[in-house]
Amino acid sequence: MASSEHTVGFEPADRLAQDRESVRRRFWIKMKQVVAKLPFAEDLLAAYYCAFDKQTPRHVQASLLGAIAYFVLPFDFVPDMLPILGFTDDAAILATAIRMVASHITPEHREAAHAALKRGIETADRQE
């Protein structure tokens, strides 16, 4: 059942999500580049911290890693460089993933995200 109508172009994100270290590295590179433009930066960081938390169940990690992998891909449905619209698809995918696993994103994940934004993204990735 590998018909294109069911895959809708997510294959690259699915493959990338399998390589946790690549997602981690690419996440911080892209985050530094676009953090000022992202109204959902704190939610994205909370999802990131949850996805890489060893206490998070595997199925939750997989969902979040898929959404984060889509965010870090250079090509997606709506190019990120377009003003205003560029991150709408990323935000929709992330919001859907977060809604699915919201009970697993803990106050500690949210506090880490808030602290990372407060102290600046430059130092947040070094503490990983």
Secondary structure as UniProt FT lines:
FT   HELIX           4..7
FT   TURN            8..9
FT   HELIX           11..17
FT   HELIX           20..34
FT   HELIX           35..37
FT   TURN            39..40
FT   HELIX           41..51
FT   TURN            54..55
FT   HELIX           58..72
FT   TURN            80..81
FT   TURN            83..87
FT   HELIX           88..101
FT   HELIX           102..104
FT   HELIX           107..119
FT   HELIX           121..124
FT   HELIX           125..127
//
